[in-house]
């Protein structure tokens, strides 16, 4: 349907960026979780798997970027529920 083309061109890159970041950080989280399964409880809470801090920085940086993008496009990309979603993740 050609009537949705302007919306896709305007909002598509934002959704594409979200998909890439969420897929990357989600896969890394699964890898880190699997790495921690065989560890003893004392080690599990005192050792940070290699790369975890970097992935956390990528996630938080993207979350901040996306929050301001949603605010600048409010309410086109989402309502208060989406803003609350980003704020809660930052807490």
C-alpha positions in Angstrom: 0.0 0.0 0.0 1.6 3.3 -1.1 -0.2 5.3 1.5 2.1 3.8 4.2 5.3 4.6 2.3 5.9 8.1 3.8 5.4 6.6 7.3 7.8 3.8 6.6 10.4 6.2 5.2 10.0 8.5 8.2 9.9 5.9 11.0 11.6 2.9 9.4 15.2 3.8 10.3 14.2 4.2 14.0 12.6 0.8 14.1 15.6 -0.7 12.2 18.0 0.8 14.7 15.9 -0.5 17.6 15.9 -4.0 16.1 19.6 -4.1 15.6 20.4 -2.9 19.2 17.8 -5.1 20.9 19.0 -8.2 19.0 22.7 -7.5 19.7 22.2 -6.8 23.4 19.7 -9.6 23.8 22.1 -12.2 22.3 24.9 -10.9 24.4 22.7 -11.2 27.5 21.9 -14.8 26.7 25.6 -15.6 26.2 26.5 -13.9 29.5 23.7 -15.8 31.3 24.9 -19.2 29.9 28.5 -18.4 30.9 27.4 -17.7 34.5 25.3 -20.9 34.9 28.2 -23.3 35.9 29.8 -20.7 38.3 29.5 -21.0 42.1 27.3 -18.4 43.7 30.2 -16.6 45.3 32.0 -16.3 41.9 28.8 -15.5 40.0 28.2 -12.3 41.9 31.8 -11.2 42.1 33.0 -11.8 38.5 31.9 -9.8 35.5 32.1 -11.8 32.2 34.4 -10.3 29.6 32.6 -7.7 27.5 29.6 -7.3 29.8 30.4 -3.7 30.8 30.8 -2.8 27.1 27.5 -4.3 26.2 25.9 -2.5 29.1 27.3 0.8 27.9 26.0 0.2 24.4 22.6 -0.7 25.8 22.4 2.4 28.1 23.7 4.7 25.3 21.1 3.4 22.9 18.4 3.7 25.6 19.3 7.4 26.2 19.4 8.1 22.4 16.1 6.4 21.9 14.4 8.2 24.8 15.3 11.6 23.3 14.3 10.4 19.9 10.9 9.4 21.2 10.5 12.7 23.1 11.4 14.7 19.9 8.9 12.7 17.9 6.2 12.6 20.6 3.5 11.3 20.1 4.2 9.9 16.6 6.4 7.1 17.8 4.6 6.3 21.0 2.7 7.7 24.0 3.5 8.0 27.7 3.8 4.2 28.0 6.8 4.2 25.7 8.4 7.2 27.6 7.7 5.4 30.9 9.3 2.2 29.5 12.6 4.1 28.8 12.6 5.8 32.2 12.0 2.6 34.1 14.9 0.9 32.3 17.2 3.7 33.4 16.3 3.2 37.0 
